[in-house]
Amino acid sequence: MRGFARLPLLLGAALVAVAGSVRTAAAQQAPVVECARCHANRDFLVNKAASAQQDSALYVPAAVLQGTVHQTLRCTDCHRGFENGFPHRVGAVVVPCQTCHQQEGTDWTASIHAANAATKGDAPTCVGCHGAHTVYGVKDVRSPVYPLNVAAMCGRCHGDARILGTYFATPEKLQARIATTQFPKSVHGVALTRDGLTVSATCSNCHRAHRVLPADSAGSSVNIANIPATCGACHAGIVTTYDSSAHGPVYPAQHRTTTEGQRRPVCIDCHSAHAIVRADQPQWLLGVVKECGSCHARLYETYFDTYHGKVTRLGFDLAAKCSDCHTAHNMRPSTDPQSSVYALNLVKTCGRCHAGATWNFVKYYAHGDPRDRTKYPVLFWPWLFMTILLVSVMAFFLLHTALWLMRIALDRGRGSGHGGGGPAEPRSTP
Amino acid sequence: MTQRALNAADRGAGPYLWRFSPINRALHAAMIVSFFGLVITGLPLKFAYAPWARVLVRLVGGLQVAGYLHRFCAIITFGYFGGHLVSLAYRTITSPNRKGLFWGPDSMVPQLKDLQDIVQQFKWFFGKAPRPRFERYSYMEKFDYWAVFWGVAIIGGSGLLLWFPEFFAKFLPGWAFNVATIIHSDEALLATAFIFTIHFFNVHLRPEKFPIDNVIFTGRATTEYMKEEHPLEYERADREGRLAARVAPPVSRSATLWSMWLGFTALAVGIVLIILVVWALLH
């Protein structure tokens, strides 16, 4: 029974296949000879359009389509309404790419590009990115949408001062303004341009190729809510870890320490959006401390009171930074038994740098605050003693010196010579 | 009117008298060199937030190099500290006047007279008494000595803890390193601040000594200097007929140059460093 039910479906599929091959055959049988009579003749096209530039746009010899994905199509497959021979109508040419590229058309129609293309004519339609006649496949190095070419292609508009000034001038659009200058230097940009890694992320991987939407739009792939999924499309294991960490969305509430009004960080909060650097570079290791500190202000301060923090602050990647103890993506509060800084896990965590770390050793306060008498009494009293010693010794002797200078000044003023004239001071002014 | 000498120890009439033994001068020179090494490589860590900290670290060749230099200077410090204890022990055994090392006018040990001198000095500041007349060591010099003694023990001890934390954690809790950091850093700041202001003023910059007193480098000073700076010691030596034995030849030209170079370099670097400290504290 089920086999018979499928029969119409199979027939339908066969018909489509036959129709396709027929169309291809027809295209091969009827080349673009008719159109070429005029459009392959440069001299004929002179002054046929509004400007010299538009004249040359009309010049489309058959060779231009050779090797493109559309080489087997007839001119009239795209240029509808020109089938009835010469002289044909002039004016706006509607090229309905959607007829074949339906999903891409739907996506583009929903994008910010579509909105601006319709109202202001500033944003790209299909040909803006893919080209008109020279449309190559995404894996063809000649294509502007080939992974290694995408950034330059997008940069034609997104690096343009007029476009940036018109659409991206407000403060919250900062990322868009710096994208084209920062991205080529980022780990993704370098992977593309230097290493030729076509799998590395380029503009369209994060922002989508057709459904490009601004970050403040809920449906955008780069909206805060969608960032982990977008990055996770490539960085799969990391997103799983992140999701279950204290920063992740499914972390149990009883362990959460989030302050009111603070948003959970997503990938780009620590890694940035366009200036992402390799996580093993000193530049990153030193910079990320500041990122952690932008939310964890108190821990940031106390960290810099320790040897670890001071070394880091001096710009040297020799001592522990946030992620060395708290891990990069699986950070959890010390109350969580799965945390790298949970009491029972500290010997292992500290031991990663301090070979031979013991139970005793890990009683070190990595964020100790000597001014906090209730939490760190063992630090408070030595600190108080040392502070009093320092202040009192210096105060006593600075007073001693100041009074001495005063005596000298008084004696000089009186003209009695320096020294006060006591019996120990028989010498006159030098 | 006496001729003003650049080196305060050259003032007035001779002959020169010995004041510091070669071993003590050598120990003091080792102390200067290592102390400056320690301060230059330690301050950037203490004031890591100061704008000059990175510059200073890079000047000595990076943080790792700074760390090695700091430990190297620490070894010199332990060396002169040990050297001094050995020399003390040696003198205790061999000196006919061993009691005088630990008590009396020639001793570094504070005496009742030191307390009286402090009181009298303050009275003199206010014009209520003549200037105190000092023995072999004034109360200021004794304070310097004991400050170094205490400082080396405290800073050196806490520094060793921080140098070998894994080892010391075998018998100390981890927070001992927090405490060691506090003590090491604050005591070192006290030493730096004291040496580069109070010590410099007392021994070099006050008008009688300005701009420099090289007695600690060359070991000798003029009779006039001794009469003015340490009158009681001079009179005692005179009374007991020990002056002739202490007469020293004048300082050679090369020793003068060396002591001037070392003294003025130390003064200049020290003053720059104390300016950096004040800058960082106000930051």
Interface residues (C-beta under 8 A of the other chain):
Chain A: F304 T306 Y307 G309 K310 V311 R313 L314 G315 F316 L318 H354 A355 G356 A357 T358 N360 F361 V362 K363 Y364 Y365 G368 P370 Y376 V378 L379 P382 W383 M386 T387 L389 L390 V393 M394 F397 L398 H400 T401 L403 W404 M406 R407 I408 L410 H418 G419 G420 G421 G422 P423 A424 E425 P426 R427 S428 P430
Chain B: M1 T2 R4 R11 G12 P44 L45 K46 A48 Y49 A53 R54 V57 G62 L63 Q64 Q121 F122 W124 F125 F126 G127 A129 P130 R131 P132 R133 L162 P165 E166 A169 K170 F171 L172 P173 G174 W175 F177 N178 V179 T181 I182 I183 D186 E187 L189 L190 A193 F194 T197 I198 F201 N202 R206 P207 E208 E224 E228 P231
